[in-house]
Amino acid sequence: MVLRAQNWREDRVWFYDGADRLRSLPASWTSTVAEDPFNVVAAGRAAFRVEELLELVRLIGECKP
């Protein structure tokens, strides 16, 4: 890793590829970002957080005629 910075409103890591070209990836795709505590505790047993489900209910409610 060469650099970790905010680019395009996103936390990104910069590195050189095999052809010595500078590349970047979202930091969340790498091990540089600590794993989300919810995902650690849920250990694959919960697909959604309560907040996400409540937001889904709100959005569905807005779609009703």
C-alpha positions as CSV (number, residue, x, y, z in Angstrom):
1,M,0.0,0.0,0.0
2,V,1.3,3.4,-1.0
3,L,-1.4,5.7,0.5
4,R,-4.8,5.7,2.1
5,A,-6.8,8.8,1.3
6,Q,-10.3,10.2,0.6
7,N,-11.0,10.3,-3.1
8,W,-14.3,10.6,-4.9
9,R,-16.0,10.9,-1.5
10,E,-14.7,7.5,-0.5
11,D,-11.9,6.1,1.7
12,R,-9.5,4.5,-0.8
13,V,-6.1,2.7,-0.7
14,W,-3.5,3.3,-3.4
15,F,-0.9,0.7,-4.6
16,Y,1.3,-0.2,-7.5
17,D,0.2,-3.2,-9.6
18,G,2.5,-5.7,-11.2
19,A,3.1,-3.4,-14.1
20,D,4.1,-0.5,-11.8
21,R,0.9,1.4,-12.5
22,L,-0.7,3.3,-9.6
23,R,-4.1,1.8,-8.8
24,S,-6.7,2.3,-6.1
25,L,-9.5,0.3,-4.4
26,P,-12.1,1.2,-1.9
27,A,-10.5,0.7,1.5
28,S,-13.6,-1.3,2.6
29,W,-12.6,-4.0,0.1
30,T,-9.3,-4.5,1.9
31,S,-8.1,-5.5,5.4
32,T,-7.0,-1.9,6.2
33,V,-10.5,-1.2,7.6
34,A,-11.6,-3.0,10.7
35,E,-14.5,-5.4,10.3
36,D,-17.9,-4.0,11.2
37,P,-18.7,-5.0,14.8
38,F,-22.2,-5.9,13.9
39,N,-21.0,-8.4,11.3
40,V,-18.5,-9.9,13.7
41,V,-21.2,-10.5,16.4
42,A,-23.9,-11.6,13.9
43,A,-21.4,-14.1,12.4
44,G,-23.6,-14.6,9.3
45,R,-26.8,-15.2,11.2
46,A,-28.4,-11.8,10.5
47,A,-28.6,-10.3,7.0
48,F,-29.9,-6.9,8.0
49,R,-29.6,-4.5,10.9
50,V,-32.8,-3.3,12.7
51,E,-32.1,0.2,11.3
52,E,-31.9,-1.1,7.8
53,L,-35.2,-3.0,8.2
54,L,-37.0,0.0,9.6
55,E,-35.7,2.1,6.6
56,L,-37.0,-0.6,4.2
57,V,-40.5,-0.4,5.9
58,R,-40.4,3.4,5.5
59,L,-39.5,3.2,1.8
60,I,-42.2,0.6,1.1
61,G,-44.7,2.8,2.9
62,E,-43.8,5.7,0.5
63,C,-44.5,3.4,-2.5
64,K,-48.1,2.7,-1.5
65,P,-50.7,4.5,-3.7
